[in-house]
Amino acid sequence: MLALSFPCHGDLVSPADGRLDDGRLFVTARGTAPRQSLVTVNGVSVNADGGAFAVEVPIVEPTTRIVATCGDERASVTVHRPLTRDLVYRFSTDDNIDWLRDLAADPSGHGSLFDHPYLAFWHEMHERFGVRVQHNIYWHDQAGFDLGQMPDRWRDEFADHADWLRLTFHADADEPACPYAAAGYDEVGADYERVTNEIVRFAGEHSLSSFTTLHWGAATTEGCRALADRGVRGLAGYFHLHGDQPAVAYHLDAATTAHLAARDAWRDEALGLWFVKHDLVANCWLPAQVRGQLDAVWANPHRRQLMEVMIHEQYFRPEKRWYQPDVKQRVIETAAWLEEHGYRSVLWEEVLG
């Protein structure tokens, strides 16, 4: 039986998967076929000695179809290249609602967005390291504030800084945990629209991103489909196995989760959604540990080109039990390491076609 075993359908391929020659990426497509049969892959023919074959294929376009034929049999996969050859990263933050409530509660005390200490810190990171940050936000907190109460007085300022400051949907609220693990199409779609409509109202459409992270990174296939149908192009998550069970991996099965865990990103071709692997959750590591964690990711060339680094808002809040007095230094260590290693800050929609 004819089958392609590498690359996998939906893979994001990089020079780690093959070789570069004058800007062209060549990847060796591998598979199985009847012994001693003739296999043709993207127009190149090869004998399947011992029932296996390997053919070098150029991956020139952002999306490339690899097609193998053997007699009447046919197998194919779709693979992708990043839209840049650079080392790139995205910095995102989850669980955002407190700074929005602060602004709404005291608009006269915040003539500028950056009069708020949280946003002032991210502005400093942008000025110092070129960080572009995406805040994934809730509809409401536990004390009665919701985004409908957010004034639009800073709408022009959001527009002025939309090149580096973005807002997207995260969830309805912090509780319950894993709110979309069993949620259907309509529930996820309604929550997304409610948050997104408010972001457009108070910050403008230019402040949106088409990539986000759902709270706890758990969702059904239909929940993910609801997001894709509304223009979401990708989701970030941990994508690891807890025992043999996928964790923070949306609807992906164990085999796909394990495959993605060792790579930068993978695309669910059926849904048209990218899934991007988190490389560092900065609040999980002391400042002195951050560089070692990033060094470990760097050591895997299949996870080196795209870095997804993130942190949660609650660790910045002194009044909360999660507060980390050194939280800013964790971000600084992350941004400094990335700068020293030649990374530039991006939005994923600029890199993943």
LINSULWO-V673965 format. One record per pair of residues at least 4 apart in sequence whose ideal C-beta (glycine too) atoms are under 7 Angstrom apart, sorted by sequence separation. I is the first residue (numbers start at 1). GAP is how many residues later the second one is. D is the distance in Angstrom with one decimal. If there is no record, write none. Layout:
BEGIN
i:gap:d
I:GAP:D
I:GAP:D
END
This chain:
BEGIN
i:gap:d
7:4:4.2
13:4:4.5
15:4:6.9
20:4:7.0
33:4:5.0
40:4:6.7
48:4:6.3
60:4:6.9
69:4:6.8
84:4:6.2
96:4:6.9
97:4:6.2
98:4:6.4
99:4:6.6
100:4:6.4
101:4:6.0
102:4:6.7
103:4:6.5
106:4:6.2
111:4:6.0
116:4:6.4
117:4:6.3
118:4:7.0
119:4:6.2
120:4:6.5
121:4:6.6
122:4:6.5
123:4:6.4
124:4:5.8
125:4:5.6
126:4:6.6
141:4:4.9
145:4:5.9
154:4:5.8
155:4:6.6
156:4:6.4
157:4:6.6
158:4:6.3
161:4:4.5
162:4:6.9
179:4:6.7
183:4:4.3
185:4:6.0
186:4:6.0
187:4:6.5
188:4:6.2
189:4:6.2
190:4:6.3
191:4:6.6
192:4:5.8
193:4:5.8
194:4:6.9
195:4:6.4
196:4:6.5
197:4:6.5
198:4:6.3
199:4:5.2
200:4:6.5
203:4:3.9
213:4:6.5
219:4:3.9
221:4:6.3
222:4:6.6
224:4:6.3
225:4:6.1
226:4:6.6
228:4:5.8
241:4:6.6
252:4:4.4
253:4:6.8
254:4:6.2
255:4:6.5
256:4:6.2
257:4:6.2
259:4:6.9
285:4:4.1
289:4:6.1
290:4:6.5
291:4:6.1
292:4:6.6
294:4:6.2
295:4:6.6
300:4:6.6
311:4:6.5
326:4:6.3
327:4:7.0
328:4:6.2
329:4:6.2
330:4:6.6
331:4:6.2
332:4:6.0
333:4:6.4
334:4:6.5
335:4:6.3
336:4:6.2
337:4:6.3
339:4:6.9
346:4:5.0
348:4:5.2
15:5:5.0
20:5:5.8
21:5:6.2
40:5:4.6
48:5:4.5
59:5:4.8
69:5:5.1
110:5:4.5
114:5:5.3
126:5:5.2
140:5:6.2
183:5:5.2
200:5:5.0
214:5:5.4
219:5:5.2
227:5:3.8
241:5:6.2
242:5:4.2
252:5:4.8
268:5:4.9
285:5:5.2
318:5:5.1
338:5:4.1
346:5:5.4
7:6:5.7
33:6:4.9
39:6:6.9
110:6:5.7
113:6:5.0
114:6:4.7
125:6:4.1
126:6:6.8
140:6:3.8
241:6:6.8
246:6:5.7
260:6:4.5
267:6:6.9
297:6:5.3
298:6:5.7
314:6:5.2
317:6:5.7
18:7:5.8
19:7:5.3
38:7:5.8
39:7:5.6
46:7:5.2
67:7:6.9
68:7:4.8
103:7:5.3
139:7:5.7
172:7:6.2
240:7:5.6
246:7:6.7
259:7:6.8
267:7:5.1
268:7:6.7
315:7:5.4
18:8:4.9
68:8:7.0
139:8:5.7
171:8:5.4
180:8:5.5
199:8:6.2
240:8:7.0
246:8:5.5
249:8:4.5
252:8:6.9
282:8:6.5
285:8:5.5
314:8:4.5
315:8:6.4
18:9:3.8
38:9:6.2
39:9:5.2
46:9:5.2
57:9:5.7
67:9:4.4
114:9:4.9
199:9:6.2
238:9:6.4
239:9:6.8
245:9:6.9
265:9:5.7
266:9:5.4
315:9:4.6
7:10:6.7
15:10:6.3
17:10:5.1
18:10:6.2
66:10:6.4
238:10:3.6
239:10:4.9
244:10:5.8
265:10:6.4
36:11:6.4
37:11:4.8
44:11:5.2
65:11:6.0
66:11:5.2
122:11:5.0
237:11:4.8
246:11:4.0
265:11:4.7
316:11:5.4
13:12:6.8
29:12:5.3
36:12:6.5
196:12:6.8
237:12:5.7
265:12:6.5
315:12:4.6
35:13:6.5
36:13:6.9
65:13:5.5
66:13:6.4
103:13:6.2
237:13:6.1
241:13:6.2
264:13:6.2
280:13:5.6
13:14:5.4
34:14:6.6
39:14:4.7
41:14:4.1
102:14:6.0
263:14:6.7
280:14:6.0
33:15:3.9
35:15:6.4
42:15:5.3
63:15:6.4
64:15:5.5
235:15:6.2
260:15:6.0
35:16:4.5
41:16:6.3
241:16:6.1
261:16:6.6
34:17:6.9
63:17:5.4
99:17:5.6
241:17:6.0
260:17:6.0
33:18:6.6
62:18:6.2
239:18:5.3
279:18:4.7
32:19:5.7
62:19:5.6
99:19:4.5
172:19:4.9
311:19:7.0
7:20:6.2
32:20:5.5
33:20:5.8
59:20:6.3
99:20:6.4
171:20:6.9
212:20:6.4
217:20:3.7
311:20:6.3
62:21:5.9
210:21:5.8
214:21:6.3
217:21:6.1
239:21:4.7
240:21:5.5
7:22:6.9
31:22:5.8
59:22:5.6
210:22:5.9
211:22:6.0
213:22:6.3
239:22:5.0
6:23:6.8
169:23:4.9
210:23:4.3
211:23:4.3
212:23:6.4
213:23:4.5
252:23:6.9
6:24:4.6
30:24:4.9
42:24:6.1
213:24:6.7
279:24:6.5
4:25:6.3
5:25:5.3
41:25:6.6
42:25:6.1
211:25:7.0
250:25:6.8
309:25:5.4
5:26:5.2
28:26:5.3
29:26:5.2
169:26:4.2
224:26:5.9
277:26:6.7
4:27:4.2
5:27:6.7
28:27:6.9
41:27:4.7
169:27:5.6
224:27:5.9
282:27:6.4
3:28:5.3
28:28:5.2
29:28:4.9
279:28:4.9
282:28:7.0
283:28:5.1
2:29:7.0
3:29:5.2
39:29:5.8
40:29:5.0
279:29:5.4
280:29:4.5
281:29:5.8
282:29:4.4
283:29:5.6
26:30:5.0
27:30:5.7
137:30:5.9
218:30:7.0
221:30:4.4
276:30:6.9
278:30:5.0
279:30:6.0
2:31:4.9
26:31:6.9
39:31:4.8
133:31:6.9
142:31:7.0
188:31:6.7
217:31:3.6
219:31:4.8
220:31:5.7
277:31:6.4
307:31:6.5
26:32:5.5
27:32:5.4
38:32:6.9
132:32:4.0
133:32:6.3
134:32:4.3
135:32:5.3
136:32:5.3
138:32:5.8
142:32:6.8
167:32:4.9
216:32:6.6
217:32:6.6
218:32:6.5
219:32:6.0
276:32:5.1
278:32:6.2
283:32:4.5
37:33:5.3
136:33:6.9
137:33:5.5
138:33:5.7
139:33:4.9
140:33:5.4
142:33:6.8
217:33:6.2
24:34:5.4
25:34:4.6
134:34:6.2
136:34:3.7
138:34:6.7
139:34:6.4
180:34:5.6
192:34:6.9
138:35:5.2
188:35:3.9
192:35:6.0
24:36:5.9
34:36:6.9
138:36:6.4
167:36:5.7
179:36:5.8
184:36:6.8
239:36:6.8
307:36:6.2
29:37:5.3
31:37:6.0
33:37:4.8
100:37:6.6
181:37:4.0
183:37:6.3
185:37:4.3
189:37:3.8
193:37:6.9
126:38:5.0
178:38:4.4
180:38:6.2
181:38:7.0
182:38:6.5
184:38:5.4
185:38:6.7
188:38:4.3
192:38:5.8
235:38:6.4
237:38:6.5
239:38:5.2
262:38:7.0
264:38:6.9
96:39:4.5
177:39:5.8
180:39:4.4
184:39:6.8
188:39:6.5
234:39:6.0
263:39:5.0
264:39:5.6
287:39:5.5
91:40:5.3
93:40:6.5
96:40:6.3
97:40:6.2
101:40:5.9
167:40:5.1
168:40:6.3
178:40:4.6
183:40:5.1
185:40:6.2
233:40:6.9
234:40:3.2
235:40:5.8
236:40:4.6
238:40:5.3
262:40:5.9
263:40:6.4
290:40:6.0
91:41:6.9
96:41:4.2
97:41:4.3
104:41:6.7
113:41:5.1
166:41:5.8
167:41:6.8
168:41:4.8
185:41:4.5
189:41:6.3
233:41:6.1
234:41:6.8
237:41:6.4
264:41:5.9
265:41:6.1
283:41:6.3
91:42:4.9
92:42:4.5
93:42:5.1
94:42:5.1
96:42:6.9
166:42:6.8
170:42:6.8
234:42:5.9
236:42:5.8
264:42:4.0
287:42:4.3
291:42:6.3
93:43:6.7
166:43:4.4
169:43:5.7
170:43:6.6
171:43:6.5
180:43:5.0
228:43:5.0
287:43:5.3
290:43:4.1
294:43:5.0
298:43:6.8
31:44:6.8
90:44:6.7
92:44:6.2
97:44:4.8
101:44:4.3
107:44:5.2
113:44:5.3
162:44:4.3
168:44:4.1
170:44:6.9
171:44:3.5
228:44:5.4
283:44:6.6
290:44:5.5
104:45:5.0
112:45:6.4
158:45:3.9
159:45:5.1
162:45:5.1
170:45:5.5
228:45:5.1
285:45:6.7
306:45:6.8
13:46:5.7
104:46:5.0
107:46:5.8
158:46:5.7
225:46:5.8
287:46:4.9
291:46:5.2
100:47:6.8
103:47:6.9
104:47:6.2
155:47:6.1
159:47:5.6
224:47:5.7
283:47:6.6
290:47:6.8
147:48:6.4
150:48:6.6
155:48:6.2
282:48:4.4
152:49:6.0
155:49:5.5
158:49:4.9
224:49:5.9
282:49:6.0
100:50:5.6
148:50:6.3
152:50:4.3
147:51:3.9
151:51:6.7
139:52:6.8
150:52:4.7
282:52:5.3
280:54:6.3
139:55:5.7
25:56:6.3
139:56:5.1
137:58:6.6
4:62:6.7
4:64:5.6
2:66:6.2
13:66:5.2
2:68:4.5
9:68:4.2
10:68:6.7
11:68:4.9
12:68:5.1
13:68:6.2
8:69:6.6
9:69:6.1
7:70:6.1
12:70:6.6
2:71:4.0
4:71:4.9
3:72:5.6
7:72:4.8
236:72:5.3
276:72:6.3
2:73:5.0
4:73:5.3
96:74:6.9
95:75:6.7
134:75:5.3
94:76:5.9
136:76:5.5
136:77:5.3
274:78:5.1
95:79:6.2
265:87:6.6
234:114:5.7
233:116:6.1
234:118:6.2
94:119:5.8
92:121:6.4
211:137:4.3
209:138:5.8
211:138:6.2
210:139:4.9
209:140:6.6
92:144:6.6
166:181:6.7
80:187:6.2
78:191:5.7
118:198:5.7
131:204:5.4
125:206:6.4
129:206:4.0
121:207:6.0
129:207:6.9
125:210:5.8
129:210:5.3
132:213:4.3
99:214:6.9
130:214:6.7
131:214:5.2
132:214:6.8
98:215:6.0
130:215:5.3
132:215:6.5
94:216:6.3
93:217:6.3
95:217:4.7
96:217:4.7
87:218:6.0
88:218:6.0
89:218:3.7
90:218:5.6
91:218:5.4
92:218:4.5
93:218:5.5
94:218:5.0
95:218:5.2
91:219:6.9
93:219:6.6
95:219:5.7
98:219:5.8
89:220:5.9
93:220:5.7
82:223:6.5
82:224:6.8
89:249:5.3
8:251:6.2
12:251:6.8
12:252:5.7
12:253:4.5
12:254:6.5
87:254:6.8
89:254:4.8
91:254:6.5
11:255:6.3
87:255:5.2
88:255:6.2
10:256:5.1
87:256:4.5
88:256:5.8
89:256:6.0
90:256:6.0
10:257:4.2
90:257:6.5
10:258:6.3
86:258:5.9
88:258:4.5
90:258:5.6
10:259:5.1
9:260:6.1
88:263:5.7
83:267:6.9
84:267:5.6
83:268:5.4
82:269:5.1
82:270:6.7
83:270:5.5
80:273:6.6
16:285:3.7
16:286:4.9
63:290:6.5
14:291:5.1
62:291:4.0
END
